[in-house]
Amino acid sequence: MYATPVDAYGRYEPITLKNIRQHPAYMRLPEDLRRELEVAAQVLPFRTNPYILDELIDWDRVPEDPIFQLVFPQREMLDPKAFARIEAALASGDRRALTEEVWRVRRAMNPHPAGQLTHNVPELNGRKLPGLQHKYAETVLFFPAGGQTCHAFCTYCFRWAQFVGDRELRFESSRVDDLVNYLRAHPEVTDVLITGGDPMVMKTSLLERYLKPLLEVETLRSLRIGSKSLAYWPLRFTSDADADELLRLFESVVDAGKQLAFMAHFSHPRELETDTVQEAIKNLLSTGAVVRTQAPLIRHVNDDASIWAEKWRQEVSLGLIPYYMFVERDTGPKKYFEVPLARAHDIFARAYRQVSGLARTVRGPSMSAFPGKVRVVGSATVAGEKVFVLEFLQARDPAWVGRPFFARYSETATWLDDLVPAFGADRFFFMS
């Protein structure tokens, strides 16, 4: 048996717009703030749980509290005119008019960036394989149908379109046989990332149905699981009814000779501080899994070098491996969260300098753009021109990886598409 602390919350139950007004701390907020949040949540998915509300949010600091910003949609996340239209439609009581306005706003928010639906879906024997994505040669992403929600939704999430109830926007698969057959036809694929949503919302018995067949694929070396569960519902690894069963499943993956890489999303050091999350991390590491941590740099939540340095230090002390600092993607309420690339690199560099070599496994700031993962290496003056130095950490064409390239320096650019090639070039080398 694994260590199981006292469970203060019982079975997981989500808190949504339907029941948020039952929470005492939320009801102490000013009514106008609550109304604004509930208007914004008509457009942006909202879901949280008692652990986050009771353990992570400092209600005396609301609305500035970073975890509150992380899970509660804010008025400023919507264009002012869009907010006014949604507010008026909601007040009218006309559900049809509200739905039309909500989707008018959502369609303008780039629901699937970086070619997720148009360029990344693979084929086998002439048939598209929905619920799979194959962008980089050695890695395939799999979206199990049972894992396409989360214990809570992040307001910055680049996969927000998975959670708004439109099946045309959602990608998922219940056919692990499609994945297995694709892997056997593509032995160059060594890694599978099980992602979502969050695979850890699934019961262990369902997760096992997806994982076990993969253990028979000899060319597969690593199974990755992308999850925010350690931060948002660590009880999944301590006191959920099937927590022990889950940990034994993870042990079986390691015993089968596959690396189990748990890609944990921690956005702020506060998420690492509770006794429950620290016990969950111990249990997870005891299975033989490797836990790597990643998060985007997001304004209002963690746009401070000291926050990142403290987060990385805490992660290392708990046995975790800092892995990525991402740039906020070009989707959803990006304008609210985005940080200029110049400032993003400054934050990264100042945080990096504060930590020991054990935390310097982290890479960033990295943009997961259409051609690949582009890291801002820094800035320099070359031949009298100030430039950004950039490189691919991953790319659609593996030949691009590690090849430096240059863009004109900009104080305002927030994404790859905002950058202009340096030295008078008319395009970057990876553009056709």
C-alpha positions in Angstrom: 0.0 0.0 0.0 1.1 3.5 -0.7 1.0 6.4 1.8 -2.5 7.7 2.0 -3.1 11.0 4.0 -6.4 11.8 5.5 -8.9 12.7 2.8 -10.6 16.0 3.5 -12.6 16.2 0.3 -14.0 12.7 -0.5 -14.8 11.8 -4.1 -14.0 14.3 -6.7 -16.9 16.6 -7.6 -16.4 19.5 -10.0 -17.5 23.1 -9.3 -19.0 24.9 -12.3 -21.3 27.8 -12.9 -24.2 25.6 -11.7 -22.9 25.3 -8.1 -20.2 27.9 -7.6 -22.6 30.2 -5.6 -22.7 27.4 -3.0 -19.1 28.1 -2.0 -18.9 30.5 1.0 -15.6 32.3 0.0 -16.9 33.0 -3.5 -20.1 34.4 -2.1 -18.1 36.9 -0.1 -16.9 38.5 -3.3 -18.6 41.7 -4.4 -21.7 41.0 -6.5 -20.4 43.0 -9.5 -17.2 41.0 -9.6 -19.2 37.7 -9.4 -21.4 38.9 -12.3 -18.4 39.8 -14.4 -16.8 36.4 -13.8 -20.0 34.6 -14.7 -20.4 36.6 -17.9 -16.9 35.8 -19.0 -17.5 32.1 -18.1 -20.3 32.0 -20.7 -17.5 32.1 -23.4 -14.5 30.6 -21.6 -14.8 27.1 -20.0 -15.0 27.2 -16.2 -14.5 24.3 -13.9 -12.7 24.0 -10.6 -13.0 21.9 -7.4 -12.9 22.3 -3.6 -9.2 21.5 -3.3 -8.2 24.5 -5.4 -10.8 26.8 -3.8 -9.8 25.8 -0.2 -6.1 25.0 -0.4 -4.6 27.1 -3.2 -6.5 30.4 -3.5 -5.8 33.2 -1.1 -9.3 34.8 -1.0 -7.9 37.9 0.8 -5.9 38.7 -2.4 -8.8 38.1 -4.9 -9.0 39.1 -7.8 -5.2 39.5 -8.0 -4.4 36.1 -6.5 -2.5 34.1 -9.2 -4.5 30.9 -8.7 -7.8 32.8 -8.8 -6.6 34.3 -12.1 -5.6 30.8 -13.3 -9.1 29.2 -12.9 -11.7 32.1 -12.9 -12.4 33.8 -16.3 -12.0 37.6 -16.0 -13.9 40.3 -17.6 -10.7 41.6 -19.4 -10.2 38.3 -21.1 -12.9 39.3 -23.5 -13.0 42.3 -25.9 -15.1 45.0 -24.2 -17.7 45.0 -27.0 -17.9 41.3 -26.9 -18.3 41.3 -23.1 -21.1 43.9 -23.4 -23.0 41.7 -26.0 -22.6 38.6 -23.9 -23.8 40.5 -20.7 -26.8 41.9 -22.5 -27.8 38.5 -24.0 -27.4 36.8 -20.6 -29.5 39.5 -18.9 -32.3 39.1 -21.6 -32.8 35.5 -20.7 -32.9 34.6 -24.4 -30.8 31.4 -24.5 -30.7 31.3 -28.3 -29.4 34.9 -28.6 -26.8 34.1 -25.8 -25.6 31.0 -27.7 -25.2 32.9 -30.9 -23.2 35.7 -29.2 -21.0 33.1 -27.4 -20.1 31.3 -30.5 -19.5 34.6 -32.4 -16.8 35.4 -29.8 -15.4 31.9 -29.7 -15.0 31.6 -33.4 -12.8 34.7 -33.4 -10.4 33.2 -30.8 -8.5 30.8 -33.1 -9.7 27.6 -31.4 -7.2 25.3 -33.0 -3.7 26.9 -33.4 -0.6 25.4 -35.0 -2.4 23.2 -37.5 -3.8 20.9 -34.9 -6.8 19.8 -37.0 -5.5 20.6 -40.5 -1.9 19.3 -40.6 -1.2 17.1 -37.7 -3.8 14.3 -38.0 -2.1 11.2 -39.5 -3.5 8.5 -41.9 -3.3 4.8 -42.0 -4.2 2.8 -45.2 -5.8 6.0 -46.6 -8.0 6.6 -43.5 -7.6 9.6 -41.2 -7.1 8.7 -37.6 -9.1 11.1 -35.4 -7.8 11.6 -31.9 -4.2 11.2 -33.0 -1.6 13.9 -33.9 1.8 13.3 -35.5 3.7 16.5 -35.8 7.3 15.4 -34.9 8.8 12.3 -36.3 9.5 10.4 -33.1 6.4 11.4 -31.1 2.7 10.7 -31.5 0.0 12.4 -29.4 -3.1 10.3 -28.5 -6.3 11.9 -27.1 -8.3 9.2 -25.3 -12.0 9.9 -25.4 -12.4 9.3 -21.6 -9.8 11.9 -20.8 -11.0 15.0 -22.6 -11.9 17.1 -19.6 -9.8 18.2 -16.5 -10.1 18.4 -12.8 -10.2 22.2 -13.4 -9.8 24.4 -16.5 -6.9 26.9 -16.8 -8.1 30.2 -18.2 -5.1 30.3 -20.5 -5.5 26.8 -21.9 -4.7 26.5 -25.6 -7.0 23.5 -25.8 -10.0 25.3 -24.5 -12.0 24.3 -27.6 -12.0 20.7 -26.3 -14.3 21.8 -23.5 -17.0 23.9 -25.0 -19.4 21.1 -26.3 -18.7 21.3 -30.0 -17.8 17.9 -31.4 -16.5 19.4 -34.6 -13.8 21.2 -32.6 -13.0 18.3 -30.3 -10.5 15.6 -31.1 -10.6 12.3 -29.3 -10.4 8.6 -29.9 -11.6 5.5 -28.1 -9.7 3.2 -30.5 -6.4 2.3 -29.1 -6.1 -0.3 -31.8 -5.7 2.6 -34.3 -2.8 3.9 -32.3 -1.2 0.4 -32.0 -1.5 -0.3 -35.7 -0.1 3.2 -36.6 2.9 2.6 -34.3 3.6 -0.8 -35.9 3.5 0.9 -39.3 5.8 3.7 -38.1 8.7 2.2 -36.1 10.4 5.6 -36.2 7.9 6.6 -33.5 9.5 5.9 -30.1 7.3 8.1 -27.8 3.5 8.3 -27.3 2.1 11.3 -25.3 -1.3 10.5 -23.8 -2.9 13.9 -23.5 -6.2 15.8 -23.4 -7.9 17.4 -21.5 -6.3 15.3 -18.8 -5.9 11.5 -18.9 -5.9 11.4 -15.1 -9.6 12.2 -14.9 -10.2 8.6 -16.1 -10.7 5.8 -13.7 -7.7 3.5 -13.5 -9.6 0.6 -15.2 -10.2 2.8 -18.3 -6.7 4.2 -18.4 -5.4 0.6 -18.2 -7.4 -0.2 -21.4 -5.4 2.5 -23.2 -2.0 1.8 -21.8 -1.7 -2.0 -21.7 -1.8 -2.6 -25.4 1.0 -0.1 -25.9 3.3 -2.2 -23.8 3.3 -4.8 -26.5 4.7 -2.4 -29.1 8.5 -3.2 -29.1 9.6 0.0 -30.9 7.9 2.2 -28.3 10.4 3.3 -25.7 8.5 6.0 -23.7 5.0 6.6 -22.6 4.3 10.2 -21.6 1.2 11.4 -19.7 0.4 15.1 -19.9 -1.4 16.2 -16.8 -2.3 19.0 -14.4 -3.7 16.6 -11.8 -0.8 16.9 -9.4 -1.5 20.6 -9.0 -5.3 20.5 -9.3 -6.3 17.2 -7.7 -3.3 15.4 -6.1 -5.7 13.2 -4.3 -5.8 11.2 -7.5 -2.5 9.7 -6.2 -3.2 9.5 -2.5 -6.8 8.9 -1.5 -9.0 8.5 -4.5 -10.8 5.1 -4.4 -8.5 3.6 -7.1 -5.3 5.5 -6.2 -3.4 2.4 -5.3 -4.6 0.6 -8.4 -3.4 3.6 -10.5 0.1 3.5 -8.9 0.4 -0.3 -9.5 -0.6 0.4 -13.2 2.3 2.9 -13.5 4.6 0.3 -11.9 3.6 -2.2 -14.5 4.5 0.2 -17.3 8.0 0.6 -15.9 8.3 -3.1 -15.2 7.5 -3.7 -18.9 10.7 -1.8 -19.8 9.0 1.4 -20.9 10.0 4.8 -19.5 6.9 6.4 -17.9 7.4 10.2 -18.2 4.8 12.1 -16.3 4.6 15.7 -17.8 3.3 17.7 -14.9 1.9 21.2 -15.3 2.8 23.5 -12.4 2.1 27.2 -13.1 3.0 28.7 -9.7 5.1 27.6 -6.7 1.9 27.6 -4.5 0.7 24.5 -6.3 3.7 22.6 -4.9 3.3 23.7 -1.2 0.5 21.6 0.2 1.1 18.3 2.1 -1.2 16.5 -0.2 0.7 17.4 -3.4 4.0 16.5 -1.8 2.6 13.1 -0.7 1.2 12.6 -4.2 4.6 13.3 -5.8 6.3 10.8 -3.4 3.8 8.1 -4.4 4.2 8.8 -8.1 8.0 8.8 -8.0 7.9 5.5 -6.1 6.5 3.8 -9.1 9.6 4.5 -11.2 8.0 7.2 -13.2 10.0 10.3 -14.1 8.2 13.6 -13.5 9.1 16.6 -15.7 7.5 20.0 -15.2 6.3 22.6 -17.6 4.1 25.6 -17.9 3.6 28.7 -20.0 4.7 32.2 -18.9 1.5 34.0 -18.2 0.8 37.6 -17.3 -1.2 38.0 -14.0 0.0 34.6 -12.8 3.8 34.0 -13.0 5.4 36.8 -15.1 8.1 37.3 -12.5 11.6 35.8 -12.5 11.6 35.2 -8.7 8.4 33.1 -9.1 9.9 30.9 -11.7 13.2 30.5 -9.8 11.3 29.5 -6.7 9.1 27.1 -8.6 12.1 25.4 -10.2 13.9 25.2 -6.8 10.9 23.6 -5.2 10.5 21.2 -8.0 14.1 20.0 -7.8 13.8 19.6 -4.0 10.8 17.3 -4.5 12.6 15.2 -7.1 11.0 16.7 -10.2 12.8 17.8 -13.4 12.2 21.3 -14.7 11.6 20.9 -18.5 9.9 23.8 -20.3 8.9 27.4 -20.0 6.4 28.0 -22.8 5.2 31.2 -24.5 1.5 31.7 -24.3 -0.1 30.3 -27.5 -2.0 32.4 -30.1 -5.4 31.2 -29.1 -8.2 32.0 -26.6 -7.7 35.1 -24.4 -4.1 35.5 -25.5 -4.1 39.3 -25.2 -4.8 39.1 -21.5 -2.0 36.6 -20.8 0.7 37.3 -23.4 4.2 38.6 -22.5 6.4 40.2 -25.3 9.2 37.8 -26.3 11.9 40.2 -25.2 10.5 40.4 -21.7 9.8 36.6 -21.7 13.5 35.9 -22.4 14.5 38.5 -19.7 12.3 36.7 -17.1 13.7 33.3 -18.1 17.3 34.4 -18.1 17.0 36.2 -14.7 15.3 33.1 -13.2 17.8 30.7 -14.7 20.7 32.7 -13.1 19.1 32.3 -9.7 19.1 28.4 -9.6 21.7 25.7 -9.4 22.7 23.4 -12.3 20.1 20.8 -11.1 17.3 23.2 -12.2 19.0 24.2 -15.4 17.4 21.3 -17.3 14.6 23.7 -18.2 14.3 25.1 -21.7 12.6 28.2 -22.8 11.0 30.5 -23.6 9.6 28.2 -26.2 6.8 28.8 -28.8 4.9 25.8 -29.9 4.2 27.3 -33.4 3.1 25.8 -36.7 6.6 24.8 -37.9 7.8 23.5 -34.5 9.0 24.5 -31.0 11.0 27.7 -31.4 13.2 28.8 -28.5 14.2 32.4 -28.0 17.9 31.9 -27.3 18.5 35.6 -26.7 19.3 38.9 -28.4 22.5 40.1 -30.0 23.9 42.8 -32.3 25.2 41.4 -35.5 26.6 43.5 -38.4 25.1 46.6 -36.7 21.6 45.1 -36.4 20.0 44.1 -33.1 18.4 40.7 -33.5 16.7 37.8 -31.8 18.6 34.6 -31.9 16.2 31.7 -32.3 16.4 27.9 -32.7 14.1 24.9 -33.2 13.9 22.5 -30.3 11.5 20.4 -32.3 10.4 20.8 -35.9 8.2 19.4 -38.6 11.4 18.8 -40.5 14.0 17.3 -38.2 16.8 19.0 -40.2 15.7 22.3 -38.8 16.3 21.3 -35.2 19.3 23.1 -33.5 19.8 25.4 -36.5 20.0 29.0 -35.3 18.2 31.7 -37.2 17.6 35.5 -36.7 14.8 37.9 -36.5 14.7 41.6 -36.1 14.6 42.6 -32.4 11.2 43.8 -31.3 10.0 45.0 -27.9 6.4 44.2 -28.7 6.4 40.9 -30.7 4.7 38.1 -28.7 4.7 35.2 -31.2 6.6 33.8 -34.1 4.2 35.3 -36.7 5.0 38.8 -35.3 8.7 38.5 -36.1 10.4 39.8 -39.3 13.6 38.1 -40.7 16.8 39.9 -40.0 19.4 41.3 -42.4 16.9 42.2 -45.1 15.8 38.6 -45.8 12.3 38.3 -47.2 11.5 35.1 -45.3 12.9 32.7 -42.7 14.7 29.6 -44.0 11.8 27.2 -43.0 9.2 29.1 -45.1 8.3 27.7 -48.5 
